[in-house]
Protein backbone atom coordinates (compact mmCIF):
# COMPACT_ATOMS: atom_id res chain seq x y z
CA UNK A 1 0.00 0.00 0.00
CA UNK A 2 1.25 3.47 -0.90
CA UNK A 3 1.81 6.11 1.71
CA UNK A 4 -0.80 8.29 0.04
CA UNK A 5 -3.48 5.58 0.24
CA UNK A 6 -2.65 4.90 3.87
CA UNK A 7 -2.88 8.57 4.62
CA UNK A 8 -6.32 8.79 3.00
CA UNK A 9 -7.49 5.76 5.01
CA UNK A 10 -6.22 7.23 8.24
CA UNK A 11 -8.07 10.45 7.56
CA UNK A 12 -11.36 8.59 7.60
CA UNK A 13 -10.88 7.27 11.10
CA UNK A 14 -12.84 9.12 13.73
CA UNK A 15 -10.89 10.88 16.49
CA UNK A 16 -11.71 11.02 20.19
CA UNK A 17 -15.20 12.34 20.90
CA UNK A 18 -13.98 14.33 23.86
CA UNK A 19 -10.25 14.27 24.37
CA UNK A 20 -9.21 13.71 27.98
CA UNK A 21 -6.49 15.97 29.23
CA UNK A 22 -5.21 13.65 31.94
CA UNK A 23 -4.69 10.83 29.45
CA UNK A 24 -3.01 13.10 26.90
CA UNK A 25 -5.43 11.93 24.26
CA UNK A 26 -4.08 13.80 21.33
CA UNK A 27 -5.31 12.28 18.13
CA UNK A 28 -2.42 10.52 16.46
CA UNK A 29 -3.09 12.41 13.26
CA UNK A 30 -3.26 10.83 9.83
CA UNK A 31 0.21 12.06 8.97
CA UNK A 32 1.99 10.45 11.92
CA UNK A 33 -0.09 7.29 11.78
CA UNK A 34 0.43 6.71 8.09
CA UNK A 35 4.15 7.39 8.34
CA UNK A 36 4.62 4.95 11.21
CA UNK A 37 2.54 2.28 9.48
CA UNK A 38 4.21 2.81 6.14
CA UNK A 39 7.66 2.48 7.65
CA UNK A 40 6.88 -0.72 9.53
CA UNK A 41 5.32 -2.26 6.45
CA UNK A 42 7.46 -0.91 3.66
CA UNK A 43 10.92 -0.73 5.21
CA UNK A 44 10.78 -3.71 7.56
CA UNK A 45 7.80 -5.81 6.54
CA UNK A 46 6.85 -6.43 10.15
CA UNK A 47 3.06 -6.52 9.87
CA UNK A 48 2.24 -9.13 7.25
CA UNK A 49 1.57 -12.52 8.80
CA UNK A 50 2.45 -11.35 12.31
CA UNK A 51 0.82 -10.56 15.60
CA UNK A 52 0.77 -6.94 16.66
CA UNK A 53 0.01 -5.05 19.87
CA UNK A 54 -1.03 -1.40 19.81
CA UNK A 55 -0.48 0.05 23.28
CA UNK A 56 -2.60 3.04 24.20
CA UNK A 57 -4.54 2.42 21.02
CA UNK A 58 -7.11 5.18 21.57
CA UNK A 59 -9.49 5.16 18.64
CA UNK A 60 -7.51 2.31 17.03
CA UNK A 61 -6.03 4.22 14.12
CA UNK A 62 -2.74 2.28 14.27
CA UNK A 63 -4.47 -1.04 14.97
CA UNK A 64 -6.66 -0.65 11.91
CA UNK A 65 -3.67 0.31 9.79
CA UNK A 66 -1.71 -2.73 10.96
CA UNK A 67 -4.65 -5.03 10.20
CA UNK A 68 -5.08 -3.54 6.73
CA UNK A 69 -1.38 -4.09 6.10
CA UNK A 70 -1.68 -7.80 6.76
CA UNK A 71 -1.23 -8.31 10.50
CA UNK A 72 -3.08 -11.53 11.39
CA UNK A 73 -3.90 -10.56 14.94
CA UNK A 74 -3.84 -7.15 16.58
CA UNK A 75 -4.46 -6.45 20.25
CA UNK A 76 -5.34 -2.83 20.97
CA UNK A 77 -4.96 -1.93 24.63
CA UNK A 78 -6.29 1.24 26.22
CA UNK A 79 -7.32 2.40 29.67
CA UNK A 80 -10.23 4.51 28.45
CA UNK A 81 -13.54 2.73 27.77
CA UNK A 82 -14.88 5.74 25.84
CA UNK A 83 -11.94 5.66 23.46
CA UNK A 84 -12.39 1.91 22.95
CA UNK A 85 -16.05 2.44 22.14
CA UNK A 86 -15.06 4.78 19.31
CA UNK A 87 -12.32 2.33 18.35
CA UNK A 88 -14.86 -0.49 18.04
CA UNK A 89 -17.04 1.68 15.81
CA UNK A 90 -14.06 2.64 13.67
CA UNK A 91 -13.07 -0.99 13.26
CA UNK A 92 -16.58 -1.95 12.26
CA UNK A 93 -16.78 0.91 9.81
CA UNK A 94 -13.53 0.00 8.09
CA UNK A 95 -14.40 -3.71 8.12
CA UNK A 96 -17.66 -2.97 6.35
CA UNK A 97 -20.01 -5.92 6.41
CA UNK A 98 -20.85 -8.19 9.30
CA UNK A 99 -19.23 -11.30 7.86
CA UNK A 100 -15.66 -10.14 7.45
CA UNK A 101 -14.12 -8.59 10.50
CA UNK A 102 -10.72 -7.01 10.96
CA UNK A 103 -8.47 -9.24 13.08
CA UNK A 104 -8.40 -6.78 15.99
CA UNK A 105 -9.21 -7.47 19.64
CA UNK A 106 -9.60 -4.53 21.99
CA UNK A 107 -8.66 -4.92 25.64
CA UNK A 108 -9.49 -2.46 28.40
CA UNK A 109 -6.38 -2.36 30.58
CA UNK A 110 -3.74 -0.11 32.03
CA UNK A 111 -0.79 -0.28 29.65
CA UNK A 112 1.65 0.85 32.34
CA UNK A 113 0.80 -2.19 34.46
CA UNK A 114 0.94 -4.79 31.68
CA UNK A 115 4.35 -6.23 32.64
CA UNK A 116 2.86 -7.25 35.98
CA UNK A 117 -0.80 -7.77 35.22
CA UNK A 118 -0.55 -9.49 31.82
CA UNK A 119 2.89 -11.12 31.60
CA UNK A 120 1.70 -13.62 28.98
CA UNK A 121 0.52 -10.98 26.54
CA UNK A 122 2.92 -10.95 23.63
CA UNK A 123 3.17 -9.86 20.02
CA UNK A 124 5.77 -9.99 17.28
CA UNK A 125 5.55 -6.25 16.70
CA UNK A 126 4.49 -3.54 19.13
CA UNK A 127 3.35 -0.20 17.76
CA UNK A 128 2.33 2.79 19.82
CA UNK A 129 1.89 6.50 20.05
CA UNK A 130 2.25 6.84 23.81
CA UNK A 131 1.40 9.89 25.88
CA UNK A 132 4.43 12.15 25.87
CA UNK A 133 4.50 12.44 29.63
CA UNK A 134 3.71 16.13 29.79
CA UNK A 135 0.73 15.60 32.05
CA UNK A 136 2.03 12.66 33.97
CA UNK A 137 5.74 12.53 34.33
CA UNK A 138 7.33 9.26 33.30
CA UNK A 139 4.27 7.77 31.67
CA UNK A 140 6.06 7.67 28.30
CA UNK A 141 8.79 5.52 29.81
CA UNK A 142 6.27 3.28 31.56
CA UNK A 143 4.68 2.68 28.14
CA UNK A 144 8.06 1.86 26.69
CA UNK A 145 8.77 -0.63 29.47
CA UNK A 146 5.38 -2.23 28.80
CA UNK A 147 6.14 -2.37 25.07
CA UNK A 148 9.38 -4.22 25.78
CA UNK A 149 7.60 -6.69 27.99
CA UNK A 150 5.00 -7.45 25.30
CA UNK A 151 7.18 -7.44 22.20
CA UNK A 152 8.97 -10.53 20.94
CA UNK A 153 10.91 -8.71 18.25
CA UNK A 154 10.45 -5.01 17.65
CA UNK A 155 8.83 -1.90 19.09
CA UNK A 156 7.87 1.14 17.02
CA UNK A 157 7.04 4.22 19.01
CA UNK A 158 6.75 7.99 18.83
CA UNK A 159 8.47 10.22 21.35
CA UNK A 160 9.23 13.90 21.62
CA UNK A 161 12.57 14.69 20.01
CA UNK A 162 13.59 16.60 23.10
CA UNK A 163 13.72 13.27 24.98
CA UNK A 164 15.89 11.52 22.39
CA UNK A 165 19.04 11.00 24.42
CA UNK A 166 17.13 9.87 27.47
CA UNK A 167 15.08 7.37 25.46
CA UNK A 168 18.19 5.92 23.85
CA UNK A 169 19.88 5.47 27.20
CA UNK A 170 16.85 4.00 28.94
CA UNK A 171 16.09 1.60 26.12
CA UNK A 172 19.57 0.13 26.14
CA UNK A 173 20.45 0.32 29.80
CA UNK A 174 17.16 -0.38 31.56
CA UNK A 175 15.15 -2.26 28.98
CA UNK A 176 17.93 -4.28 27.41
CA UNK A 177 17.21 -3.20 23.84
CA UNK A 178 19.45 -4.84 21.26
CA UNK A 179 19.13 -1.70 19.17
CA UNK A 180 17.45 1.68 19.39
CA UNK A 181 17.23 3.81 16.30
CA UNK A 182 15.46 7.01 15.30
CA UNK A 183 14.07 6.33 11.83
CA UNK A 184 12.62 9.74 11.16
CA UNK A 185 11.83 13.01 12.75
CA UNK A 186 8.28 14.12 12.15
CA UNK A 187 6.32 17.17 12.98
CA UNK A 188 3.34 16.57 15.18
CA UNK A 189 0.92 19.21 14.08
CA UNK A 190 -1.16 19.08 17.19
CA UNK A 191 -4.52 20.70 16.74
CA UNK A 192 -5.74 22.64 19.75
CA UNK A 193 -7.91 19.83 21.06
CA UNK A 194 -7.26 20.51 24.72
CA UNK A 195 -8.89 23.27 26.67
CA UNK A 196 -5.57 24.61 27.86
CA UNK A 197 -4.10 24.99 24.39
CA UNK A 198 -3.87 28.70 23.75
CA UNK A 199 -2.84 28.51 20.14
CA UNK A 200 -4.70 27.03 17.21
CA UNK A 201 -2.11 24.36 16.75
CA UNK A 202 1.24 23.49 18.19
CA UNK A 203 4.08 21.93 16.28
CA UNK A 204 6.07 19.38 18.22
CA UNK A 205 9.09 17.57 16.89
CA UNK A 206 8.54 13.86 17.25
CA UNK A 207 10.91 10.95 16.67
CA UNK A 208 9.79 7.70 15.12
CA UNK A 209 11.78 5.04 16.96
CA UNK A 210 12.48 1.44 16.17
CA UNK A 211 13.73 -0.78 18.98
CA UNK A 212 14.82 -4.36 18.74
CA UNK A 213 14.03 -6.27 21.87
CA UNK A 214 17.12 -7.77 23.49
CA UNK A 215 17.80 -11.44 24.05
CA UNK A 216 17.16 -11.01 27.76
CA UNK A 217 13.59 -10.00 27.03
CA UNK A 218 12.99 -13.06 24.96
CA UNK A 219 14.41 -15.13 27.74
CA UNK A 220 12.12 -13.40 30.18
CA UNK A 221 9.16 -14.32 28.00
CA UNK A 222 10.15 -17.91 28.15
CA UNK A 223 10.41 -17.79 31.90
CA UNK A 224 7.06 -16.13 32.27
CA UNK A 225 5.61 -18.71 29.95
CA UNK A 226 7.23 -21.54 31.84
CA UNK A 227 5.99 -20.31 35.17
CA UNK A 228 2.44 -20.61 33.99
CA UNK A 229 2.77 -24.04 32.50
CA UNK A 230 3.14 -22.96 28.92
CA UNK A 231 5.31 -24.98 26.63
CA UNK A 232 8.93 -24.38 27.41
CA UNK A 233 10.51 -25.25 24.12
CA UNK A 234 10.22 -22.54 21.59
CA UNK A 235 12.22 -22.08 18.47
CA UNK A 236 13.25 -18.48 18.73
CA UNK A 237 15.92 -17.34 16.39
CA UNK A 238 17.97 -14.58 17.90
CA UNK A 239 18.02 -12.40 14.85
CA UNK A 240 18.83 -9.54 17.12
CA UNK A 241 22.34 -10.72 17.68
CA UNK A 242 23.54 -9.94 14.20
CA UNK A 243 22.26 -6.40 14.29
CA UNK A 244 24.00 -5.59 17.51
CA UNK A 245 27.32 -4.55 16.08
CA UNK A 246 25.89 -2.17 13.53
CA UNK A 247 25.40 0.88 15.68
CA UNK A 248 28.13 3.45 15.55
CA UNK A 249 29.80 4.81 18.61
CA UNK A 250 28.74 1.85 20.69
CA UNK A 251 32.16 0.32 21.08
CA UNK A 252 32.57 1.26 24.70
CA UNK A 253 29.21 -0.27 25.46
CA UNK A 254 29.90 -3.52 23.70
CA UNK A 255 31.59 -5.06 26.71
CA UNK A 256 28.85 -3.96 29.02
CA UNK A 257 26.23 -5.43 26.84
CA UNK A 258 26.77 -9.04 27.79
CA UNK A 259 26.34 -8.15 31.40
CA UNK A 260 23.36 -6.03 30.45
CA UNK A 261 21.63 -8.95 28.90
CA UNK A 262 22.10 -10.95 32.03
CA UNK A 263 20.94 -8.09 34.21
CA UNK A 264 18.19 -6.88 31.96
CA UNK A 265 15.59 -9.35 33.15
CA UNK A 266 16.03 -7.84 36.59
CA UNK A 267 16.01 -4.40 35.07
CA UNK A 268 12.70 -5.07 33.45
CA UNK A 269 11.23 -6.26 36.68
CA UNK A 270 12.36 -3.04 38.31
CA UNK A 271 10.88 -1.03 35.48
CA UNK A 272 7.71 -3.04 35.78
CA UNK A 273 7.41 -2.40 39.48
CA UNK A 274 7.92 1.28 38.88
CA UNK A 275 5.21 1.21 36.30
CA UNK A 276 2.95 -0.75 38.59
CA UNK A 277 3.57 1.62 41.45
CA UNK A 278 2.15 4.32 39.25
CA UNK A 279 -0.95 2.48 38.21
CA UNK A 280 -2.94 3.16 41.31
CA UNK A 281 -1.89 6.76 41.47
CA UNK A 282 -4.35 9.35 40.35
CA UNK A 283 -3.03 11.19 37.30
CA UNK A 284 -1.30 14.33 38.48
CA UNK A 285 -2.78 17.73 37.80
CA UNK A 286 -1.52 19.77 34.90
CA UNK A 287 1.84 21.31 35.40
CA UNK A 288 1.83 24.69 33.79
CA UNK A 289 5.56 24.65 33.69
CA UNK A 290 5.69 21.47 31.64
CA UNK A 291 3.15 22.97 29.35
CA UNK A 292 5.17 26.11 28.84
CA UNK A 293 8.18 23.98 28.09
CA UNK A 294 6.25 21.99 25.54
CA UNK A 295 5.04 25.13 23.81
CA UNK A 296 8.61 26.25 23.77
CA UNK A 297 9.64 23.00 22.08
CA UNK A 298 6.92 23.54 19.55
CA UNK A 299 7.98 27.04 18.60
CA UNK A 300 11.70 26.63 18.44
CA UNK A 301 11.66 22.88 17.88
CA UNK A 302 13.06 22.82 14.39
CA UNK A 303 16.14 24.72 15.44
CA UNK A 304 17.20 22.95 18.57
CA UNK A 305 17.00 19.46 17.24
CA UNK A 306 18.64 20.09 13.91
CA UNK A 307 22.13 19.57 15.23
CA UNK A 308 21.39 16.47 17.25
CA UNK A 309 21.95 13.68 14.82
CA UNK A 310 22.23 12.80 11.19
CA UNK A 311 18.81 11.16 10.98
CA UNK A 312 17.22 14.12 9.21
CA UNK A 313 18.69 13.06 5.91
CA UNK A 314 17.07 9.66 6.11
CA UNK A 315 13.71 11.13 6.84
CA UNK A 316 13.64 12.96 3.55
CA UNK A 317 14.33 10.01 1.32
CA UNK A 318 12.25 7.43 3.10
CA UNK A 319 9.04 7.38 1.19
CA UNK A 320 8.47 11.11 1.31
CA UNK A 321 8.31 11.16 -2.46
CA UNK A 322 5.14 9.13 -2.34
CA UNK A 323 3.33 11.89 -0.64
CA UNK A 324 2.94 14.26 -3.54
CA UNK B 1 -12.44 -11.32 21.88
CA UNK B 2 -10.91 -14.27 20.10
CA UNK B 3 -9.38 -17.34 21.68
CA UNK B 4 -5.93 -16.22 20.58
CA UNK B 5 -6.29 -13.24 22.89
CA UNK B 6 -7.79 -15.42 25.62
CA UNK B 7 -4.68 -17.58 25.37
CA UNK B 8 -2.53 -14.61 26.40
CA UNK B 9 -4.57 -13.14 29.24
CA UNK B 10 -4.21 -14.07 32.87
CA UNK B 11 -5.26 -12.90 36.30
CA UNK B 12 -2.46 -11.34 38.28
CA UNK B 13 -4.26 -9.53 41.05
CA UNK B 14 -2.48 -9.42 44.36
CA UNK B 15 -1.72 -12.82 45.91
CA UNK B 16 -3.08 -14.86 43.04
CA UNK B 17 -0.68 -17.66 42.22
CA UNK B 18 -2.48 -19.49 39.49
CA UNK B 19 -4.63 -17.15 37.46
CA UNK B 20 -4.33 -18.98 34.15
CA UNK B 21 -6.18 -19.84 32.05
CA UNK B 22 -9.34 -17.85 32.47
CA UNK B 23 -12.58 -19.79 32.58
CA UNK B 24 -15.10 -18.30 30.18
CA UNK B 25 -18.69 -17.53 31.07
CA UNK B 26 -20.56 -17.16 27.82
CA UNK B 27 -23.55 -14.93 27.25
CA UNK B 28 -23.14 -14.36 23.54
CA UNK B 29 -20.78 -15.74 20.90
CA UNK B 30 -20.47 -14.60 17.30
CA UNK B 31 -18.51 -15.68 14.25
CA UNK B 32 -16.66 -13.59 11.69
CA UNK B 33 -14.69 -14.85 8.76
CA UNK B 34 -10.93 -14.35 8.88
CA UNK B 35 -8.38 -14.91 6.13
CA UNK B 36 -7.07 -18.46 6.25
CA UNK B 37 -3.29 -18.28 6.40
CA UNK B 38 -1.50 -21.60 7.03
CA UNK B 39 1.86 -19.86 7.39
CA UNK B 40 0.51 -17.71 10.18
CA UNK B 41 -0.99 -20.73 11.92
CA UNK B 42 2.40 -22.45 11.81
CA UNK B 43 4.00 -19.26 13.09
CA UNK B 44 1.65 -18.91 16.05
CA UNK B 45 1.21 -22.60 16.95
CA UNK B 46 4.31 -22.96 19.17
CA UNK B 47 3.07 -20.09 21.35
CA UNK B 48 -0.37 -21.50 21.95
CA UNK B 49 -1.07 -23.08 25.29
CA UNK B 50 -3.08 -25.99 23.97
CA UNK B 51 -4.99 -27.02 27.12
CA UNK B 52 -6.05 -23.39 27.68
CA UNK B 53 -7.09 -23.14 24.05
CA UNK B 54 -9.13 -26.34 24.25
CA UNK B 55 -10.82 -25.21 27.42
CA UNK B 56 -11.73 -21.90 25.78
CA UNK B 57 -12.94 -23.65 22.64
CA UNK B 58 -15.13 -25.90 24.77
CA UNK B 59 -16.74 -22.85 26.37
CA UNK B 60 -17.30 -21.08 23.06
CA UNK B 61 -18.70 -24.20 21.43
CA UNK B 62 -15.98 -24.74 18.83
CA UNK B 63 -14.07 -27.59 20.46
CA UNK B 64 -15.32 -30.21 18.03
CA UNK B 65 -12.64 -31.86 15.92
CA UNK B 66 -9.75 -30.43 17.91
CA UNK B 67 -7.41 -33.11 19.25
CA UNK B 68 -6.72 -33.56 22.97
CA UNK B 69 -3.04 -33.08 22.33
CA UNK B 70 -1.50 -31.14 19.51
CA UNK B 71 1.81 -31.78 17.85
CA UNK B 72 3.82 -29.89 15.31
CA UNK B 73 3.18 -32.65 12.75
CA UNK B 74 -0.54 -31.86 12.64
CA UNK B 75 0.25 -28.58 10.94
CA UNK B 76 0.64 -30.51 7.70
CA UNK B 77 -2.98 -31.59 7.90
CA UNK B 78 -5.27 -29.14 6.13
CA UNK B 79 -8.31 -30.32 8.06
CA UNK B 80 -6.62 -29.67 11.36
CA UNK B 81 -5.42 -26.24 10.20
CA UNK B 82 -8.95 -25.26 9.21
CA UNK B 83 -10.39 -26.22 12.59
CA UNK B 84 -7.51 -24.60 14.45
CA UNK B 85 -7.94 -21.42 12.39
CA UNK B 86 -11.67 -21.31 12.99
CA UNK B 87 -11.52 -21.72 16.76
CA UNK B 88 -8.51 -19.46 17.18
CA UNK B 89 -9.52 -16.53 14.97
CA UNK B 90 -13.12 -16.73 13.83
CA UNK B 91 -15.12 -17.33 16.98
CA UNK B 92 -15.69 -14.33 19.23
CA UNK B 93 -16.83 -13.92 22.77
CA UNK B 94 -19.15 -10.93 22.48
CA UNK B 95 -20.70 -10.88 25.93
CA UNK B 96 -19.72 -12.78 29.04
CA UNK B 97 -16.91 -12.92 31.56
CA UNK B 98 -13.38 -14.15 32.05
CA UNK B 99 -13.26 -15.85 35.43
CA UNK B 100 -10.08 -16.26 37.43
CA UNK B 101 -9.65 -20.01 38.12
CA UNK B 102 -8.28 -19.35 41.59
CA UNK B 103 -10.32 -16.51 43.05
CA UNK B 104 -13.41 -16.50 40.86
CA UNK B 105 -12.84 -12.79 40.17
CA UNK B 106 -14.83 -11.93 37.07
CA UNK B 107 -13.56 -9.69 34.31
CA UNK B 108 -16.60 -8.71 32.27
CA UNK B 109 -16.52 -8.86 28.48
CA UNK B 110 -18.80 -6.27 26.88
CA UNK B 111 -19.19 -5.78 23.13
CA UNK B 112 -16.24 -8.11 22.75
CA UNK B 113 -13.95 -6.01 24.96
CA UNK B 114 -12.65 -7.62 28.16
CA UNK B 115 -12.31 -5.19 31.04
CA UNK B 116 -9.00 -6.12 32.65
CA UNK B 117 -8.75 -2.99 34.81
CA UNK B 118 -7.96 -3.75 38.42
CA UNK B 119 -9.37 -2.08 41.49
CA UNK B 120 -6.99 -0.19 43.70
CA UNK B 121 -6.86 -2.92 46.32
CA UNK B 122 -6.07 -5.57 43.72
CA UNK B 123 -2.74 -4.24 42.54
Boltz contact constraints between the chains, C-beta under 6 A:
constraints:
  - contact:
      token1: [A, 49]
      token2: [B, 39]
      max_distance: 6.0
  - contact:
      token1: [A, 49]
      token2: [B, 40]
      max_distance: 6.0
  - contact:
      token1: [A, 72]
      token2: [B, 37]
      max_distance: 6.0
  - contact:
      token1: [A, 72]
      token2: [B, 40]
      max_distance: 6.0
  - contact:
      token1: [A, 73]
      token2: [B, 4]
      max_distance: 6.0
  - contact:
      token1: [A, 75]
      token2: [B, 5]
      max_distance: 6.0
  - contact:
      token1: [A, 84]
      token2: [B, 113]
      max_distance: 6.0
  - contact:
      token1: [A, 99]
      token2: [B, 33]
      max_distance: 6.0
  - contact:
      token1: [A, 100]
      token2: [B, 33]
      max_distance: 6.0
  - contact:
      token1: [A, 101]
      token2: [B, 32]
      max_distance: 6.0
  - contact:
      token1: [A, 103]
      token2: [B, 34]
      max_distance: 6.0
  - contact:
      token1: [A, 105]
      token2: [B, 1]
      max_distance: 6.0
  - contact:
      token1: [A, 105]
      token2: [B, 2]
      max_distance: 6.0
  - contact:
      token1: [A, 105]
      token2: [B, 5]
      max_distance: 6.0
  - contact:
      token1: [A, 106]
      token2: [B, 113]
      max_distance: 6.0
  - contact:
      token1: [A, 107]
      token2: [B, 114]
      max_distance: 6.0
  - contact:
      token1: [A, 107]
      token2: [B, 116]
      max_distance: 6.0
  - contact:
      token1: [A, 108]
      token2: [B, 113]
      max_distance: 6.0
  - contact:
      token1: [A, 108]
      token2: [B, 115]
      max_distance: 6.0
  - contact:
      token1: [A, 108]
      token2: [B, 117]
      max_distance: 6.0
  - contact:
      token1: [A, 109]
      token2: [B, 116]
      max_distance: 6.0
  - contact:
      token1: [A, 117]
      token2: [B, 12]
      max_distance: 6.0
  - contact:
      token1: [A, 120]
      token2: [B, 8]
      max_distance: 6.0
  - contact:
      token1: [A, 120]
      token2: [B, 10]
      max_distance: 6.0
  - contact:
      token1: [A, 121]
      token2: [B, 8]
      max_distance: 6.0
  - contact:
      token1: [A, 228]
      token2: [B, 20]
      max_distance: 6.0
  - contact:
      token1: [A, 230]
      token2: [B, 49]
      max_distance: 6.0
  - contact:
      token1: [A, 234]
      token2: [B, 46]
      max_distance: 6.0
  - contact:
      token1: [A, 279]
      token2: [B, 123]
      max_distance: 6.0
  - contact:
      token1: [A, 280]
      token2: [B, 120]
      max_distance: 6.0
  - contact:
      token1: [A, 280]
      token2: [B, 123]
      max_distance: 6.0
